[in-house]
Amino acid sequence: MPGNHELIMYWSEEDRSFIVEVPELPGCMADGATQSEALTNAQRVIEEWIATATALGRKIPKANGN
C-alpha cells in the first residue's frame, strides 16, 4: 500500500503540463494538464511502481513524506 511519499510538482513549459516526481522511488514520475490530474496520475504510478518492485522482489523504500 502506498505511503506518504514525498512529491515534487512543477510546471514544465516544454511539456506544457504539471510534472510530479517521487524522489524516494527512482524513476517514478507522472504528469497531467492540471495539478489535480498530475496528483491523481502520480498516485496511480506510485501504486504501479510498488506493485512492480514487489513482484520483482525488490526493496520498497520507506515513505518519508509524513
PDBQT receptor file of N, H, CA, C and O in Angstrom, charges set to zero:
ATOM      1  N   MET A   1       0.847  -1.191   0.000  1.00  0.00    +0.000 N 
ATOM      2  CA  MET A   1       0.000   0.000   0.000  1.00  0.00    +0.000 C 
ATOM      3  C   MET A   1       0.885   1.245   0.000  1.00  0.00    +0.000 C 
ATOM      4  O   MET A   1       1.841   1.300   0.774  1.00  0.00    +0.000 OA
ATOM      5  N   PRO A   2       0.605   2.248  -0.837  1.00  0.00    +0.000 N 
ATOM      6  CA  PRO A   2       1.422   3.441  -0.889  1.00  0.00    +0.000 C 
ATOM      7  C   PRO A   2       1.382   4.223   0.412  1.00  0.00    +0.000 C 
ATOM      8  O   PRO A   2       0.352   4.299   1.081  1.00  0.00    +0.000 OA
ATOM      9  N   GLY A   3       2.509   4.793   0.753  1.00  0.00    +0.000 N 
ATOM     10  H   GLY A   3       3.346   4.731   0.209  1.00  0.00    +0.000 HD
ATOM     11  CA  GLY A   3       2.606   5.614   1.951  1.00  0.00    +0.000 C 
ATOM     12  C   GLY A   3       2.559   7.082   1.580  1.00  0.00    +0.000 C 
ATOM     13  O   GLY A   3       2.076   7.456   0.511  1.00  0.00    +0.000 OA
ATOM     14  N   ASN A   4       3.058   7.888   2.460  1.00  0.00    +0.000 N 
ATOM     15  H   ASN A   4       3.450   7.584   3.329  1.00  0.00    +0.000 HD
ATOM     16  CA  ASN A   4       3.109   9.328   2.235  1.00  0.00    +0.000 C 
ATOM     17  C   ASN A   4       4.440   9.695   1.612  1.00  0.00    +0.000 C 
ATOM     18  O   ASN A   4       5.278  10.332   2.250  1.00  0.00    +0.000 OA
ATOM     19  N   HIS A   5       4.632   9.296   0.372  1.00  0.00    +0.000 N 
ATOM     20  H   HIS A   5       3.951   8.779  -0.146  1.00  0.00    +0.000 HD
ATOM     21  CA  HIS A   5       5.879   9.596  -0.313  1.00  0.00    +0.000 C 
ATOM     22  C   HIS A   5       5.959  11.079  -0.640  1.00  0.00    +0.000 C 
ATOM     23  O   HIS A   5       4.960  11.723  -0.961  1.00  0.00    +0.000 OA
ATOM     24  N   GLU A   6       7.164  11.594  -0.551  1.00  0.00    +0.000 N 
ATOM     25  H   GLU A   6       7.975  11.071  -0.290  1.00  0.00    +0.000 HD
ATOM     26  CA  GLU A   6       7.403  12.990  -0.901  1.00  0.00    +0.000 C 
ATOM     27  C   GLU A   6       7.113  13.182  -2.385  1.00  0.00    +0.000 C 
ATOM     28  O   GLU A   6       7.533  12.375  -3.214  1.00  0.00    +0.000 OA
ATOM     29  N   LEU A   7       6.402  14.243  -2.712  1.00  0.00    +0.000 N 
ATOM     30  H   LEU A   7       6.062  14.899  -2.038  1.00  0.00    +0.000 HD
ATOM     31  CA  LEU A   7       6.092  14.577  -4.094  1.00  0.00    +0.000 C 
ATOM     32  C   LEU A   7       6.652  15.953  -4.414  1.00  0.00    +0.000 C 
ATOM     33  O   LEU A   7       6.539  16.882  -3.615  1.00  0.00    +0.000 OA
ATOM     34  N   ILE A   8       7.250  16.073  -5.574  1.00  0.00    +0.000 N 
ATOM     35  H   ILE A   8       7.342  15.318  -6.223  1.00  0.00    +0.000 HD
ATOM     36  CA  ILE A   8       7.723  17.370  -6.049  1.00  0.00    +0.000 C 
ATOM     37  C   ILE A   8       6.966  17.672  -7.333  1.00  0.00    +0.000 C 
ATOM     38  O   ILE A   8       7.058  16.927  -8.308  1.00  0.00    +0.000 OA
ATOM     39  N   MET A   9       6.215  18.775  -7.329  1.00  0.00    +0.000 N 
ATOM     40  H   MET A   9       6.140  19.381  -6.537  1.00  0.00    +0.000 HD
ATOM     41  CA  MET A   9       5.426  19.144  -8.501  1.00  0.00    +0.000 C 
ATOM     42  C   MET A   9       5.950  20.458  -9.072  1.00  0.00    +0.000 C 
ATOM     43  O   MET A   9       6.279  21.392  -8.341  1.00  0.00    +0.000 OA
ATOM     44  N   TYR A  10       6.018  20.501 -10.405  1.00  0.00    +0.000 N 
ATOM     45  H   TYR A  10       5.751  19.742 -10.999  1.00  0.00    +0.000 HD
ATOM     46  CA  TYR A  10       6.413  21.735 -11.074  1.00  0.00    +0.000 C 
ATOM     47  C   TYR A  10       5.775  21.791 -12.452  1.00  0.00    +0.000 C 
ATOM     48  O   TYR A  10       5.351  20.776 -13.004  1.00  0.00    +0.000 OA
ATOM     49  N   TRP A  11       5.719  22.999 -12.990  1.00  0.00    +0.000 N 
ATOM     50  H   TRP A  11       6.063  23.824 -12.542  1.00  0.00    +0.000 HD
ATOM     51  CA  TRP A  11       5.187  23.200 -14.330  1.00  0.00    +0.000 C 
ATOM     52  C   TRP A  11       6.328  23.057 -15.324  1.00  0.00    +0.000 C 
ATOM     53  O   TRP A  11       7.391  23.652 -15.148  1.00  0.00    +0.000 OA
ATOM     54  N   SER A  12       6.108  22.271 -16.363  1.00  0.00    +0.000 N 
ATOM     55  H   SER A  12       5.244  21.787 -16.506  1.00  0.00    +0.000 HD
ATOM     56  CA  SER A  12       7.081  22.122 -17.437  1.00  0.00    +0.000 C 
ATOM     57  C   SER A  12       6.558  22.873 -18.654  1.00  0.00    +0.000 C 
ATOM     58  O   SER A  12       5.587  22.459 -19.287  1.00  0.00    +0.000 OA
ATOM     59  N   GLU A  13       7.208  23.966 -18.966  1.00  0.00    +0.000 N 
ATOM     60  H   GLU A  13       7.997  24.303 -18.453  1.00  0.00    +0.000 HD
ATOM     61  CA  GLU A  13       6.816  24.752 -20.133  1.00  0.00    +0.000 C 
ATOM     62  C   GLU A  13       7.025  23.921 -21.404  1.00  0.00    +0.000 C 
ATOM     63  O   GLU A  13       6.214  23.976 -22.328  1.00  0.00    +0.000 OA
ATOM     64  N   GLU A  14       8.109  23.160 -21.441  1.00  0.00    +0.000 N 
ATOM     65  H   GLU A  14       8.768  23.116 -20.690  1.00  0.00    +0.000 HD
ATOM     66  CA  GLU A  14       8.420  22.327 -22.603  1.00  0.00    +0.000 C 
ATOM     67  C   GLU A  14       7.321  21.293 -22.867  1.00  0.00    +0.000 C 
ATOM     68  O   GLU A  14       6.913  21.087 -24.010  1.00  0.00    +0.000 OA
ATOM     69  N   ASP A  15       6.848  20.648 -21.796  1.00  0.00    +0.000 N 
ATOM     70  H   ASP A  15       7.179  20.816 -20.868  1.00  0.00    +0.000 HD
ATOM     71  CA  ASP A  15       5.814  19.622 -21.932  1.00  0.00    +0.000 C 
ATOM     72  C   ASP A  15       4.405  20.197 -21.843  1.00  0.00    +0.000 C 
ATOM     73  O   ASP A  15       3.430  19.510 -22.148  1.00  0.00    +0.000 OA
ATOM     74  N   ARG A  16       4.299  21.446 -21.428  1.00  0.00    +0.000 N 
ATOM     75  H   ARG A  16       5.091  22.003 -21.179  1.00  0.00    +0.000 HD
ATOM     76  CA  ARG A  16       3.011  22.111 -21.232  1.00  0.00    +0.000 C 
ATOM     77  C   ARG A  16       2.113  21.312 -20.292  1.00  0.00    +0.000 C 
ATOM     78  O   ARG A  16       0.922  21.127 -20.542  1.00  0.00    +0.000 OA
ATOM     79  N   SER A  17       2.731  20.841 -19.190  1.00  0.00    +0.000 N 
ATOM     80  H   SER A  17       3.699  20.992 -18.987  1.00  0.00    +0.000 HD
ATOM     81  CA  SER A  17       1.973  20.070 -18.207  1.00  0.00    +0.000 C 
ATOM     82  C   SER A  17       2.663  20.162 -16.847  1.00  0.00    +0.000 C 
ATOM     83  O   SER A  17       3.819  20.569 -16.736  1.00  0.00    +0.000 OA
ATOM     84  N   PHE A  18       1.913  19.771 -15.824  1.00  0.00    +0.000 N 
ATOM     85  H   PHE A  18       0.974  19.440 -15.914  1.00  0.00    +0.000 HD
ATOM     86  CA  PHE A  18       2.477  19.677 -14.487  1.00  0.00    +0.000 C 
ATOM     87  C   PHE A  18       3.176  18.324 -14.375  1.00  0.00    +0.000 C 
ATOM     88  O   PHE A  18       2.642  17.299 -14.800  1.00  0.00    +0.000 OA
ATOM     89  N   ILE A  19       4.359  18.336 -13.805  1.00  0.00    +0.000 N 
ATOM     90  H   ILE A  19       4.793  19.168 -13.460  1.00  0.00    +0.000 HD
ATOM     91  CA  ILE A  19       5.151  17.127 -13.608  1.00  0.00    +0.000 C 
ATOM     92  C   ILE A  19       5.225  16.854 -12.109  1.00  0.00    +0.000 C 
ATOM     93  O   ILE A  19       5.440  17.769 -11.315  1.00  0.00    +0.000 OA
ATOM     94  N   VAL A  20       5.047  15.598 -11.729  1.00  0.00    +0.000 N 
ATOM     95  H   VAL A  20       4.873  14.854 -12.374  1.00  0.00    +0.000 HD
ATOM     96  CA  VAL A  20       5.195  15.182 -10.333  1.00  0.00    +0.000 C 
ATOM     97  C   VAL A  20       6.299  14.138 -10.285  1.00  0.00    +0.000 C 
ATOM     98  O   VAL A  20       6.226  13.112 -10.961  1.00  0.00    +0.000 OA
ATOM     99  N   GLU A  21       7.321  14.408  -9.482  1.00  0.00    +0.000 N 
ATOM    100  H   GLU A  21       7.380  15.241  -8.933  1.00  0.00    +0.000 HD
ATOM    101  CA  GLU A  21       8.403  13.457  -9.265  1.00  0.00    +0.000 C 
ATOM    102  C   GLU A  21       8.268  12.877  -7.862  1.00  0.00    +0.000 C 
ATOM    103  O   GLU A  21       7.841  13.565  -6.935  1.00  0.00    +0.000 OA
ATOM    104  N   VAL A  22       8.634  11.611  -7.714  1.00  0.00    +0.000 N 
ATOM    105  H   VAL A  22       8.981  11.052  -8.467  1.00  0.00    +0.000 HD
ATOM    106  CA  VAL A  22       8.605  10.923  -6.424  1.00  0.00    +0.000 C 
ATOM    107  C   VAL A  22      10.047  10.507  -6.137  1.00  0.00    +0.000 C 
ATOM    108  O   VAL A  22      10.448   9.398  -6.491  1.00  0.00    +0.000 OA
ATOM    109  N   PRO A  23      10.837  11.383  -5.497  1.00  0.00    +0.000 N 
ATOM    110  CA  PRO A  23      12.267  11.136  -5.340  1.00  0.00    +0.000 C 
ATOM    111  C   PRO A  23      12.619   9.849  -4.586  1.00  0.00    +0.000 C 
ATOM    112  O   PRO A  23      13.689   9.283  -4.809  1.00  0.00    +0.000 OA
ATOM    113  N   GLU A  24      11.748   9.386  -3.711  1.00  0.00    +0.000 N 
ATOM    114  H   GLU A  24      10.879   9.846  -3.530  1.00  0.00    +0.000 HD
ATOM    115  CA  GLU A  24      12.032   8.174  -2.926  1.00  0.00    +0.000 C 
ATOM    116  C   GLU A  24      11.907   6.903  -3.763  1.00  0.00    +0.000 C 
ATOM    117  O   GLU A  24      12.406   5.846  -3.375  1.00  0.00    +0.000 OA
ATOM    118  N   LEU A  25      11.237   7.009  -4.917  1.00  0.00    +0.000 N 
ATOM    119  H   LEU A  25      10.832   7.867  -5.232  1.00  0.00    +0.000 HD
ATOM    120  CA  LEU A  25      11.042   5.857  -5.797  1.00  0.00    +0.000 C 
ATOM    121  C   LEU A  25      11.717   6.172  -7.133  1.00  0.00    +0.000 C 
ATOM    122  O   LEU A  25      11.118   6.842  -7.973  1.00  0.00    +0.000 OA
ATOM    123  N   PRO A  26      12.934   5.711  -7.345  1.00  0.00    +0.000 N 
ATOM    124  CA  PRO A  26      13.709   6.072  -8.535  1.00  0.00    +0.000 C 
ATOM    125  C   PRO A  26      12.940   5.858  -9.837  1.00  0.00    +0.000 C 
ATOM    126  O   PRO A  26      12.397   4.783 -10.092  1.00  0.00    +0.000 OA
ATOM    127  N   GLY A  27      12.910   6.912 -10.651  1.00  0.00    +0.000 N 
ATOM    128  H   GLY A  27      13.351   7.785 -10.443  1.00  0.00    +0.000 HD
ATOM    129  CA  GLY A  27      12.250   6.856 -11.942  1.00  0.00    +0.000 C 
ATOM    130  C   GLY A  27      10.747   7.020 -11.899  1.00  0.00    +0.000 C 
ATOM    131  O   GLY A  27      10.095   6.948 -12.940  1.00  0.00    +0.000 OA
ATOM    132  N   CYS A  28      10.178   7.238 -10.727  1.00  0.00    +0.000 N 
ATOM    133  H   CYS A  28      10.708   7.297  -9.881  1.00  0.00    +0.000 HD
ATOM    134  CA  CYS A  28       8.730   7.350 -10.576  1.00  0.00    +0.000 C 
ATOM    135  C   CYS A  28       8.310   8.803 -10.810  1.00  0.00    +0.000 C 
ATOM    136  O   CYS A  28       8.619   9.693 -10.018  1.00  0.00    +0.000 OA
ATOM    137  N   MET A  29       7.595   9.018 -11.923  1.00  0.00    +0.000 N 
ATOM    138  H   MET A  29       7.343   8.295 -12.566  1.00  0.00    +0.000 HD
ATOM    139  CA  MET A  29       7.133  10.349 -12.302  1.00  0.00    +0.000 C 
ATOM    140  C   MET A  29       5.765  10.242 -12.960  1.00  0.00    +0.000 C 
ATOM    141  O   MET A  29       5.394   9.189 -13.479  1.00  0.00    +0.000 OA
ATOM    142  N   ALA A  30       5.028  11.334 -12.934  1.00  0.00    +0.000 N 
ATOM    143  H   ALA A  30       5.330  12.189 -12.513  1.00  0.00    +0.000 HD
ATOM    144  CA  ALA A  30       3.740  11.405 -13.611  1.00  0.00    +0.000 C 
ATOM    145  C   ALA A  30       3.542  12.835 -14.092  1.00  0.00    +0.000 C 
ATOM    146  O   ALA A  30       4.264  13.748 -13.691  1.00  0.00    +0.000 OA
ATOM    147  N   ASP A  31       2.557  13.014 -14.951  1.00  0.00    +0.000 N 
ATOM    148  H   ASP A  31       1.970  12.273 -15.276  1.00  0.00    +0.000 HD
ATOM    149  CA  ASP A  31       2.246  14.358 -15.402  1.00  0.00    +0.000 C 
ATOM    150  C   ASP A  31       0.738  14.503 -15.562  1.00  0.00    +0.000 C 
ATOM    151  O   ASP A  31      -0.011  13.534 -15.449  1.00  0.00    +0.000 OA
ATOM    152  N   GLY A  32       0.315  15.723 -15.825  1.00  0.00    +0.000 N 
ATOM    153  H   GLY A  32       0.924  16.510 -15.917  1.00  0.00    +0.000 HD
ATOM    154  CA  GLY A  32      -1.095  15.996 -16.027  1.00  0.00    +0.000 C 
ATOM    155  C   GLY A  32      -1.302  17.425 -16.481  1.00  0.00    +0.000 C 
ATOM    156  O   GLY A  32      -0.454  18.289 -16.253  1.00  0.00    +0.000 OA
ATOM    157  N   ALA A  33      -2.428  17.670 -17.120  1.00  0.00    +0.000 N 
ATOM    158  H   ALA A  33      -3.116  16.969 -17.305  1.00  0.00    +0.000 HD
ATOM    159  CA  ALA A  33      -2.742  19.008 -17.616  1.00  0.00    +0.000 C 
ATOM    160  C   ALA A  33      -3.055  19.980 -16.483  1.00  0.00    +0.000 C 
ATOM    161  O   ALA A  33      -2.865  21.188 -16.624  1.00  0.00    +0.000 OA
ATOM    162  N   THR A  34      -3.538  19.445 -15.352  1.00  0.00    +0.000 N 
ATOM    163  H   THR A  34      -3.692  18.464 -15.238  1.00  0.00    +0.000 HD
ATOM    164  CA  THR A  34      -3.823  20.260 -14.168  1.00  0.00    +0.000 C 
ATOM    165  C   THR A  34      -3.069  19.668 -12.980  1.00  0.00    +0.000 C 
ATOM    166  O   THR A  34      -2.590  18.535 -13.041  1.00  0.00    +0.000 OA
ATOM    167  N   GLN A  35      -2.968  20.432 -11.914  1.00  0.00    +0.000 N 
ATOM    168  H   GLN A  35      -3.357  21.352 -11.865  1.00  0.00    +0.000 HD
ATOM    169  CA  GLN A  35      -2.327  19.928 -10.709  1.00  0.00    +0.000 C 
ATOM    170  C   GLN A  35      -3.066  18.702 -10.181  1.00  0.00    +0.000 C 
ATOM    171  O   GLN A  35      -2.441  17.716  -9.791  1.00  0.00    +0.000 OA
ATOM    172  N   SER A  36      -4.380  18.764 -10.168  1.00  0.00    +0.000 N 
ATOM    173  H   SER A  36      -4.888  19.565 -10.485  1.00  0.00    +0.000 HD
ATOM    174  CA  SER A  36      -5.197  17.658  -9.674  1.00  0.00    +0.000 C 
ATOM    175  C   SER A  36      -4.978  16.399 -10.506  1.00  0.00    +0.000 C 
ATOM    176  O   SER A  36      -4.821  15.309  -9.957  1.00  0.00    +0.000 OA
ATOM    177  N   GLU A  37      -4.967  16.546 -11.811  1.00  0.00    +0.000 N 
ATOM    178  H   GLU A  37      -5.094  17.432 -12.257  1.00  0.00    +0.000 HD
ATOM    179  CA  GLU A  37      -4.737  15.400 -12.696  1.00  0.00    +0.000 C 
ATOM    180  C   GLU A  37      -3.343  14.821 -12.479  1.00  0.00    +0.000 C 
ATOM    181  O   GLU A  37      -3.179  13.601 -12.447  1.00  0.00    +0.000 OA
ATOM    182  N   ALA A  38      -2.351  15.672 -12.331  1.00  0.00    +0.000 N 
ATOM    183  H   ALA A  38      -2.484  16.662 -12.356  1.00  0.00    +0.000 HD
ATOM    184  CA  ALA A  38      -0.984  15.207 -12.112  1.00  0.00    +0.000 C 
ATOM    185  C   ALA A  38      -0.872  14.430 -10.798  1.00  0.00    +0.000 C 
ATOM    186  O   ALA A  38      -0.184  13.411 -10.742  1.00  0.00    +0.000 OA
ATOM    187  N   LEU A  39      -1.536  14.898  -9.750  1.00  0.00    +0.000 N 
ATOM    188  H   LEU A  39      -2.095  15.726  -9.795  1.00  0.00    +0.000 HD
ATOM    189  CA  LEU A  39      -1.504  14.190  -8.463  1.00  0.00    +0.000 C 
ATOM    190  C   LEU A  39      -2.235  12.855  -8.549  1.00  0.00    +0.000 C 
ATOM    191  O   LEU A  39      -1.773  11.862  -7.986  1.00  0.00    +0.000 OA
ATOM    192  N   THR A  40      -3.365  12.819  -9.243  1.00  0.00    +0.000 N 
ATOM    193  H   THR A  40      -3.740  13.626  -9.700  1.00  0.00    +0.000 HD
ATOM    194  CA  THR A  40      -4.100  11.562  -9.430  1.00  0.00    +0.000 C 
ATOM    195  C   THR A  40      -3.235  10.559 -10.195  1.00  0.00    +0.000 C 
ATOM    196  O   THR A  40      -3.156   9.386  -9.829  1.00  0.00    +0.000 OA
ATOM    197  N   ASN A  41      -2.595  11.029 -11.248  1.00  0.00    +0.000 N 
ATOM    198  H   ASN A  41      -2.659  11.982 -11.545  1.00  0.00    +0.000 HD
ATOM    199  CA  ASN A  41      -1.722  10.162 -12.029  1.00  0.00    +0.000 C 
ATOM    200  C   ASN A  41      -0.522   9.697 -11.211  1.00  0.00    +0.000 C 
ATOM    201  O   ASN A  41      -0.081   8.556 -11.347  1.00  0.00    +0.000 OA
ATOM    202  N   ALA A  42       0.003  10.573 -10.367  1.00  0.00    +0.000 N 
ATOM    203  H   ALA A  42      -0.355  11.500 -10.256  1.00  0.00    +0.000 HD
ATOM    204  CA  ALA A  42       1.145  10.199  -9.518  1.00  0.00    +0.000 C 
ATOM    205  C   ALA A  42       0.744   9.088  -8.550  1.00  0.00    +0.000 C 
ATOM    206  O   ALA A  42       1.528   8.167  -8.322  1.00  0.00    +0.000 OA
ATOM    207  N   GLN A  43      -0.438   9.152  -7.988  1.00  0.00    +0.000 N 
ATOM    208  H   GLN A  43      -1.075   9.900  -8.173  1.00  0.00    +0.000 HD
ATOM    209  CA  GLN A  43      -0.891   8.111  -7.060  1.00  0.00    +0.000 C 
ATOM    210  C   GLN A  43      -0.951   6.752  -7.766  1.00  0.00    +0.000 C 
ATOM    211  O   GLN A  43      -0.530   5.733  -7.218  1.00  0.00    +0.000 OA
ATOM    212  N   ARG A  44      -1.480   6.761  -8.987  1.00  0.00    +0.000 N 
ATOM    213  H   ARG A  44      -1.821   7.588  -9.432  1.00  0.00    +0.000 HD
ATOM    214  CA  ARG A  44      -1.567   5.521  -9.767  1.00  0.00    +0.000 C 
ATOM    215  C   ARG A  44      -0.168   4.984 -10.085  1.00  0.00    +0.000 C 
ATOM    216  O   ARG A  44       0.076   3.782  -9.978  1.00  0.00    +0.000 OA
ATOM    217  N   VAL A  45       0.744   5.869 -10.473  1.00  0.00    +0.000 N 
ATOM    218  H   VAL A  45       0.546   6.845 -10.561  1.00  0.00    +0.000 HD
ATOM    219  CA  VAL A  45       2.100   5.443 -10.824  1.00  0.00    +0.000 C 
ATOM    220  C   VAL A  45       2.843   4.925  -9.590  1.00  0.00    +0.000 C 
ATOM    221  O   VAL A  45       3.606   3.964  -9.692  1.00  0.00    +0.000 OA
ATOM    222  N   ILE A  46       2.631   5.546  -8.435  1.00  0.00    +0.000 N 
ATOM    223  H   ILE A  46       2.012   6.326  -8.353  1.00  0.00    +0.000 HD
ATOM    224  CA  ILE A  46       3.250   5.059  -7.190  1.00  0.00    +0.000 C 
ATOM    225  C   ILE A  46       2.765   3.638  -6.906  1.00  0.00    +0.000 C 
ATOM    226  O   ILE A  46       3.568   2.765  -6.578  1.00  0.00    +0.000 OA
ATOM    227  N   GLU A  47       1.480   3.406  -7.029  1.00  0.00    +0.000 N 
ATOM    228  H   GLU A  47       0.828   4.116  -7.296  1.00  0.00    +0.000 HD
ATOM    229  CA  GLU A  47       0.928   2.062  -6.789  1.00  0.00    +0.000 C 
ATOM    230  C   GLU A  47       1.522   1.048  -7.759  1.00  0.00    +0.000 C 
ATOM    231  O   GLU A  47       1.870  -0.067  -7.368  1.00  0.00    +0.000 OA
ATOM    232  N   GLU A  48       1.638   1.443  -9.037  1.00  0.00    +0.000 N 
ATOM    233  H   GLU A  48       1.356   2.349  -9.355  1.00  0.00    +0.000 HD
ATOM    234  CA  GLU A  48       2.220   0.548 -10.038  1.00  0.00    +0.000 C 
ATOM    235  C   GLU A  48       3.702   0.294  -9.773  1.00  0.00    +0.000 C 
ATOM    236  O   GLU A  48       4.181  -0.829  -9.932  1.00  0.00    +0.000 OA
ATOM    237  N   TRP A  49       4.434   1.348  -9.365  1.00  0.00    +0.000 N 
ATOM    238  H   TRP A  49       4.046   2.260  -9.236  1.00  0.00    +0.000 HD
ATOM    239  CA  TRP A  49       5.864   1.217  -9.069  1.00  0.00    +0.000 C 
ATOM    240  C   TRP A  49       6.056   0.211  -7.937  1.00  0.00    +0.000 C 
ATOM    241  O   TRP A  49       6.905  -0.676  -8.023  1.00  0.00    +0.000 OA
ATOM    242  N   ILE A  50       5.263   0.354  -6.880  1.00  0.00    +0.000 N 
ATOM    243  H   ILE A  50       4.573   1.075  -6.810  1.00  0.00    +0.000 HD
ATOM    244  CA  ILE A  50       5.374  -0.538  -5.722  1.00  0.00    +0.000 C 
ATOM    245  C   ILE A  50       4.986  -1.969  -6.102  1.00  0.00    +0.000 C 
ATOM    246  O   ILE A  50       5.650  -2.919  -5.685  1.00  0.00    +0.000 OA
ATOM    247  N   ALA A  51       3.920  -2.131  -6.888  1.00  0.00    +0.000 N 
ATOM    248  H   ALA A  51       3.381  -1.360  -7.227  1.00  0.00    +0.000 HD
ATOM    249  CA  ALA A  51       3.498  -3.473  -7.308  1.00  0.00    +0.000 C 
ATOM    250  C   ALA A  51       4.576  -4.151  -8.148  1.00  0.00    +0.000 C 
ATOM    251  O   ALA A  51       4.848  -5.338  -7.970  1.00  0.00    +0.000 OA
ATOM    252  N   THR A  52       5.185  -3.407  -9.053  1.00  0.00    +0.000 N 
ATOM    253  H   THR A  52       4.964  -2.443  -9.197  1.00  0.00    +0.000 HD
ATOM    254  CA  THR A  52       6.240  -3.967  -9.901  1.00  0.00    +0.000 C 
ATOM    255  C   THR A  52       7.465  -4.332  -9.073  1.00  0.00    +0.000 C 
ATOM    256  O   THR A  52       8.024  -5.417  -9.240  1.00  0.00    +0.000 OA
ATOM    257  N   ALA A  53       7.887  -3.439  -8.184  1.00  0.00    +0.000 N 
ATOM    258  H   ALA A  53       7.433  -2.558  -8.049  1.00  0.00    +0.000 HD
ATOM    259  CA  ALA A  53       9.051  -3.721  -7.339  1.00  0.00    +0.000 C 
ATOM    260  C   ALA A  53       8.794  -4.936  -6.452  1.00  0.00    +0.000 C 
ATOM    261  O   ALA A  53       9.683  -5.765  -6.257  1.00  0.00    +0.000 OA
ATOM    262  N   THR A  54       7.585  -5.041  -5.919  1.00  0.00    +0.000 N 
ATOM    263  H   THR A  54       6.863  -4.368  -6.077  1.00  0.00    +0.000 HD
ATOM    264  CA  THR A  54       7.230  -6.189  -5.078  1.00  0.00    +0.000 C 
ATOM    265  C   THR A  54       7.286  -7.480  -5.895  1.00  0.00    +0.000 C 
ATOM    266  O   THR A  54       7.822  -8.486  -5.431  1.00  0.00    +0.000 OA
ATOM    267  N   ALA A  55       6.736  -7.454  -7.106  1.00  0.00    +0.000 N 
ATOM    268  H   ALA A  55       6.300  -6.637  -7.484  1.00  0.00    +0.000 HD
ATOM    269  CA  ALA A  55       6.736  -8.637  -7.964  1.00  0.00    +0.000 C 
ATOM    270  C   ALA A  55       8.149  -9.074  -8.331  1.00  0.00    +0.000 C 
ATOM    271  O   ALA A  55       8.408 -10.259  -8.539  1.00  0.00    +0.000 OA
ATOM    272  N   LEU A  56       9.061  -8.107  -8.409  1.00  0.00    +0.000 N 
ATOM    273  H   LEU A  56       8.851  -7.144  -8.240  1.00  0.00    +0.000 HD
ATOM    274  CA  LEU A  56      10.451  -8.413  -8.754  1.00  0.00    +0.000 C 
ATOM    275  C   LEU A  56      11.301  -8.728  -7.526  1.00  0.00    +0.000 C 
ATOM    276  O   LEU A  56      12.489  -9.031  -7.646  1.00  0.00    +0.000 OA
ATOM    277  N   GLY A  57      10.685  -8.654  -6.344  1.00  0.00    +0.000 N 
ATOM    278  H   GLY A  57       9.721  -8.408  -6.247  1.00  0.00    +0.000 HD
ATOM    279  CA  GLY A  57      11.407  -8.941  -5.109  1.00  0.00    +0.000 C 
ATOM    280  C   GLY A  57      12.364  -7.843  -4.684  1.00  0.00    +0.000 C 
ATOM    281  O   GLY A  57      13.324  -8.094  -3.955  1.00  0.00    +0.000 OA
ATOM    282  N   ARG A  58      12.106  -6.636  -5.134  1.00  0.00    +0.000 N 
ATOM    283  H   ARG A  58      11.326  -6.431  -5.725  1.00  0.00    +0.000 HD
ATOM    284  CA  ARG A  58      12.978  -5.508  -4.791  1.00  0.00    +0.000 C 
ATOM    285  C   ARG A  58      12.480  -4.819  -3.526  1.00  0.00    +0.000 C 
ATOM    286  O   ARG A  58      11.297  -4.865  -3.190  1.00  0.00    +0.000 OA
ATOM    287  N   LYS A  59      13.407  -4.187  -2.846  1.00  0.00    +0.000 N 
ATOM    288  H   LYS A  59      14.369  -4.149  -3.118  1.00  0.00    +0.000 HD
ATOM    289  CA  LYS A  59      13.087  -3.460  -1.615  1.00  0.00    +0.000 C 
ATOM    290  C   LYS A  59      12.284  -2.210  -1.950  1.00  0.00    +0.000 C 
ATOM    291  O   LYS A  59      12.597  -1.496  -2.902  1.00  0.00    +0.000 OA
ATOM    292  N   ILE A  60      11.256  -1.956  -1.165  1.00  0.00    +0.000 N 
ATOM    293  H   ILE A  60      11.002  -2.537  -0.391  1.00  0.00    +0.000 HD
ATOM    294  CA  ILE A  60      10.436  -0.761  -1.322  1.00  0.00    +0.000 C 
ATOM    295  C   ILE A  60      10.951   0.292  -0.343  1.00  0.00    +0.000 C 
ATOM    296  O   ILE A  60      10.919   0.075   0.869  1.00  0.00    +0.000 OA
ATOM    297  N   PRO A  61      11.432   1.446  -0.860  1.00  0.00    +0.000 N 
ATOM    298  CA  PRO A  61      11.904   2.500   0.052  1.00  0.00    +0.000 C 
ATOM    299  C   PRO A  61      10.775   2.983   0.970  1.00  0.00    +0.000 C 
ATOM    300  O   PRO A  61       9.625   3.117   0.552  1.00  0.00    +0.000 OA
ATOM    301  N   LYS A  62      11.128   3.234   2.197  1.00  0.00    +0.000 N 
ATOM    302  H   LYS A  62      12.062   3.125   2.537  1.00  0.00    +0.000 HD
ATOM    303  CA  LYS A  62      10.163   3.740   3.180  1.00  0.00    +0.000 C 
ATOM    304  C   LYS A  62       9.715   5.149   2.795  1.00  0.00    +0.000 C 
ATOM    305  O   LYS A  62      10.520   5.970   2.354  1.00  0.00    +0.000 OA
ATOM    306  N   ALA A  63       8.436   5.414   2.965  1.00  0.00    +0.000 N 
ATOM    307  H   ALA A  63       7.782   4.747   3.323  1.00  0.00    +0.000 HD
ATOM    308  CA  ALA A  63       7.896   6.750   2.693  1.00  0.00    +0.000 C 
ATOM    309  C   ALA A  63       8.323   7.699   3.811  1.00  0.00    +0.000 C 
ATOM    310  O   ALA A  63       8.082   7.438   4.989  1.00  0.00    +0.000 OA
ATOM    311  N   ASN A  64       8.953   8.790   3.427  1.00  0.00    +0.000 N 
ATOM    312  H   ASN A  64       9.149   9.002   2.470  1.00  0.00    +0.000 HD
ATOM    313  CA  ASN A  64       9.441   9.748   4.425  1.00  0.00    +0.000 C 
ATOM    314  C   ASN A  64       8.612  11.025   4.462  1.00  0.00    +0.000 C 
ATOM    315  O   ASN A  64       8.854  11.879   5.315  1.00  0.00    +0.000 OA
ATOM    316  N   GLY A  65       7.656  11.180   3.577  1.00  0.00    +0.000 N 
ATOM    317  H   GLY A  65       7.460  10.487   2.884  1.00  0.00    +0.000 HD
ATOM    318  CA  GLY A  65       6.877  12.411   3.492  1.00  0.00    +0.000 C 
ATOM    319  C   GLY A  65       5.747  12.469   4.476  1.00  0.00    +0.000 C 
ATOM    320  O   GLY A  65       4.596  12.652   4.078  1.00  0.00    +0.000 OA
ATOM    321  N   ASN A  66       6.036  12.317   5.756  1.00  0.00    +0.000 N 
ATOM    322  H   ASN A  66       6.970  12.168   6.079  1.00  0.00    +0.000 HD
ATOM    323  CA  ASN A  66       4.990  12.307   6.781  1.00  0.00    +0.000 C 
ATOM    324  C   ASN A  66       4.531  13.687   7.127  1.00  0.00    +0.000 C 
ATOM    325  O   ASN A  66       3.653  13.851   7.975  1.00  0.00    +0.000 OA
TER     326      ASN A  66
